[in-house]
Amino acid sequence: MKESMGNPLHLKSLNHISLVCRSVEESMNFYQDILGFAPIRRPGSFDFNGAWLFGYGIGIHLLQSEDPESLPKKKEINPKDNHISFQ
């Protein structure tokens, strides 16, 4: 952030990230069982499949792809691809 700009939007922290998934169920298992995130209630007004999880001060919103086969198949880790990193 530029010194002269200050913080005009008064941003404080990251609230959540949204990830489009091939399978919300499989993604939930990963974030819960491997990384320790907990599922939280999601508004019932949404008319699409998804799940919300929370942990370590971060929310993760999983969204079911309408066409999972159209998502690229990852065969290796590409450090230039979109990603999140936990410390």
CNS distance restraints for C-alpha pairs under 8 A (distance, minus, plus):
assign (resid   1 and name CA) (resid   5 and name CA) 7.36 0.50 0.50
assign (resid   1 and name CA) (resid   6 and name CA) 7.61 0.50 0.50
assign (resid   2 and name CA) (resid   6 and name CA) 6.97 0.50 0.50
assign (resid   7 and name CA) (resid  11 and name CA) 6.83 0.50 0.50
assign (resid  14 and name CA) (resid  58 and name CA) 6.89 0.50 0.50
assign (resid  15 and name CA) (resid  57 and name CA) 7.88 0.50 0.50
assign (resid  15 and name CA) (resid  58 and name CA) 5.99 0.50 0.50
assign (resid  15 and name CA) (resid  59 and name CA) 6.04 0.50 0.50
assign (resid  16 and name CA) (resid  58 and name CA) 5.68 0.50 0.50
assign (resid  16 and name CA) (resid  59 and name CA) 4.13 0.50 0.50
assign (resid  16 and name CA) (resid  60 and name CA) 5.39 0.50 0.50
assign (resid  16 and name CA) (resid  61 and name CA) 6.95 0.50 0.50
assign (resid  17 and name CA) (resid  59 and name CA) 6.43 0.50 0.50
assign (resid  17 and name CA) (resid  60 and name CA) 5.15 0.50 0.50
assign (resid  17 and name CA) (resid  61 and name CA) 6.08 0.50 0.50
assign (resid  18 and name CA) (resid  60 and name CA) 5.97 0.50 0.50
assign (resid  18 and name CA) (resid  61 and name CA) 4.52 0.50 0.50
assign (resid  18 and name CA) (resid  62 and name CA) 5.87 0.50 0.50
assign (resid  18 and name CA) (resid  63 and name CA) 7.03 0.50 0.50
assign (resid  19 and name CA) (resid  60 and name CA) 7.52 0.50 0.50
assign (resid  19 and name CA) (resid  61 and name CA) 6.22 0.50 0.50
assign (resid  19 and name CA) (resid  62 and name CA) 5.08 0.50 0.50
assign (resid  19 and name CA) (resid  63 and name CA) 5.96 0.50 0.50
assign (resid  20 and name CA) (resid  62 and name CA) 6.08 0.50 0.50
assign (resid  20 and name CA) (resid  63 and name CA) 4.67 0.50 0.50
assign (resid  20 and name CA) (resid  64 and name CA) 5.82 0.50 0.50
assign (resid  20 and name CA) (resid  65 and name CA) 5.62 0.50 0.50
assign (resid  21 and name CA) (resid  27 and name CA) 7.04 0.50 0.50
assign (resid  21 and name CA) (resid  62 and name CA) 6.55 0.50 0.50
assign (resid  21 and name CA) (resid  63 and name CA) 5.85 0.50 0.50
assign (resid  21 and name CA) (resid  64 and name CA) 5.13 0.50 0.50
assign (resid  21 and name CA) (resid  65 and name CA) 5.52 0.50 0.50
assign (resid  21 and name CA) (resid  68 and name CA) 7.23 0.50 0.50
assign (resid  22 and name CA) (resid  64 and name CA) 6.31 0.50 0.50
assign (resid  22 and name CA) (resid  65 and name CA) 5.76 0.50 0.50
assign (resid  22 and name CA) (resid  67 and name CA) 7.93 0.50 0.50
assign (resid  22 and name CA) (resid  68 and name CA) 4.60 0.50 0.50
assign (resid  22 and name CA) (resid  69 and name CA) 7.51 0.50 0.50
assign (resid  22 and name CA) (resid  71 and name CA) 7.25 0.50 0.50
assign (resid  23 and name CA) (resid  27 and name CA) 6.18 0.50 0.50
assign (resid  23 and name CA) (resid  64 and name CA) 6.18 0.50 0.50
assign (resid  23 and name CA) (resid  65 and name CA) 7.66 0.50 0.50
assign (resid  23 and name CA) (resid  68 and name CA) 7.65 0.50 0.50
assign (resid  24 and name CA) (resid  28 and name CA) 5.92 0.50 0.50
assign (resid  24 and name CA) (resid  49 and name CA) 7.78 0.50 0.50
assign (resid  24 and name CA) (resid  50 and name CA) 6.22 0.50 0.50
assign (resid  24 and name CA) (resid  51 and name CA) 6.97 0.50 0.50
assign (resid  24 and name CA) (resid  62 and name CA) 6.16 0.50 0.50
assign (resid  24 and name CA) (resid  63 and name CA) 6.59 0.50 0.50
assign (resid  24 and name CA) (resid  64 and name CA) 5.53 0.50 0.50
assign (resid  25 and name CA) (resid  29 and name CA) 6.34 0.50 0.50
assign (resid  26 and name CA) (resid  30 and name CA) 6.47 0.50 0.50
assign (resid  27 and name CA) (resid  31 and name CA) 6.31 0.50 0.50
assign (resid  27 and name CA) (resid  62 and name CA) 7.52 0.50 0.50
assign (resid  28 and name CA) (resid  32 and name CA) 5.89 0.50 0.50
assign (resid  28 and name CA) (resid  51 and name CA) 7.55 0.50 0.50
assign (resid  28 and name CA) (resid  53 and name CA) 7.98 0.50 0.50
assign (resid  28 and name CA) (resid  62 and name CA) 7.75 0.50 0.50
assign (resid  29 and name CA) (resid  33 and name CA) 5.51 0.50 0.50
assign (resid  29 and name CA) (resid  34 and name CA) 7.54 0.50 0.50
assign (resid  30 and name CA) (resid  34 and name CA) 5.25 0.50 0.50
assign (resid  30 and name CA) (resid  35 and name CA) 6.80 0.50 0.50
assign (resid  31 and name CA) (resid  35 and name CA) 4.99 0.50 0.50
assign (resid  31 and name CA) (resid  36 and name CA) 6.22 0.50 0.50
assign (resid  31 and name CA) (resid  37 and name CA) 5.52 0.50 0.50
assign (resid  31 and name CA) (resid  53 and name CA) 7.89 0.50 0.50
assign (resid  32 and name CA) (resid  36 and name CA) 4.67 0.50 0.50
assign (resid  32 and name CA) (resid  37 and name CA) 4.65 0.50 0.50
assign (resid  32 and name CA) (resid  38 and name CA) 5.93 0.50 0.50
assign (resid  32 and name CA) (resid  39 and name CA) 7.59 0.50 0.50
assign (resid  33 and name CA) (resid  37 and name CA) 7.76 0.50 0.50
assign (resid  36 and name CA) (resid  55 and name CA) 7.15 0.50 0.50
assign (resid  37 and name CA) (resid  53 and name CA) 5.88 0.50 0.50
assign (resid  37 and name CA) (resid  54 and name CA) 5.39 0.50 0.50
assign (resid  37 and name CA) (resid  55 and name CA) 4.73 0.50 0.50
assign (resid  37 and name CA) (resid  56 and name CA) 7.83 0.50 0.50
assign (resid  38 and name CA) (resid  53 and name CA) 5.21 0.50 0.50
assign (resid  38 and name CA) (resid  54 and name CA) 5.34 0.50 0.50
assign (resid  38 and name CA) (resid  55 and name CA) 6.29 0.50 0.50
assign (resid  39 and name CA) (resid  51 and name CA) 7.31 0.50 0.50
assign (resid  39 and name CA) (resid  52 and name CA) 5.79 0.50 0.50
assign (resid  39 and name CA) (resid  53 and name CA) 4.17 0.50 0.50
assign (resid  39 and name CA) (resid  54 and name CA) 6.36 0.50 0.50
assign (resid  40 and name CA) (resid  51 and name CA) 7.90 0.50 0.50
assign (resid  40 and name CA) (resid  52 and name CA) 5.58 0.50 0.50
assign (resid  40 and name CA) (resid  53 and name CA) 5.39 0.50 0.50
assign (resid  40 and name CA) (resid  54 and name CA) 6.63 0.50 0.50
assign (resid  41 and name CA) (resid  52 and name CA) 6.82 0.50 0.50
assign (resid  42 and name CA) (resid  51 and name CA) 6.66 0.50 0.50
assign (resid  42 and name CA) (resid  52 and name CA) 6.02 0.50 0.50
assign (resid  48 and name CA) (resid  63 and name CA) 7.80 0.50 0.50
assign (resid  48 and name CA) (resid  64 and name CA) 7.50 0.50 0.50
assign (resid  49 and name CA) (resid  63 and name CA) 6.33 0.50 0.50
assign (resid  49 and name CA) (resid  64 and name CA) 5.45 0.50 0.50
assign (resid  50 and name CA) (resid  61 and name CA) 7.23 0.50 0.50
assign (resid  50 and name CA) (resid  62 and name CA) 5.27 0.50 0.50
assign (resid  50 and name CA) (resid  63 and name CA) 4.39 0.50 0.50
assign (resid  50 and name CA) (resid  64 and name CA) 5.53 0.50 0.50
assign (resid  51 and name CA) (resid  61 and name CA) 5.90 0.50 0.50
assign (resid  51 and name CA) (resid  62 and name CA) 5.12 0.50 0.50
assign (resid  51 and name CA) (resid  63 and name CA) 6.76 0.50 0.50
assign (resid  52 and name CA) (resid  59 and name CA) 7.06 0.50 0.50
assign (resid  52 and name CA) (resid  60 and name CA) 5.80 0.50 0.50
assign (resid  52 and name CA) (resid  61 and name CA) 4.55 0.50 0.50
assign (resid  52 and name CA) (resid  62 and name CA) 6.18 0.50 0.50
assign (resid  53 and name CA) (resid  59 and name CA) 5.74 0.50 0.50
assign (resid  53 and name CA) (resid  60 and name CA) 5.15 0.50 0.50
assign (resid  53 and name CA) (resid  61 and name CA) 6.43 0.50 0.50
assign (resid  54 and name CA) (resid  58 and name CA) 5.74 0.50 0.50
assign (resid  54 and name CA) (resid  59 and name CA) 4.44 0.50 0.50
assign (resid  54 and name CA) (resid  60 and name CA) 6.17 0.50 0.50
assign (resid  55 and name CA) (resid  59 and name CA) 6.60 0.50 0.50
assign (resid  64 and name CA) (resid  68 and name CA) 7.88 0.50 0.50
assign (resid  67 and name CA) (resid  71 and name CA) 7.41 0.50 0.50
assign (resid  79 and name CA) (resid  83 and name CA) 7.89 0.50 0.50
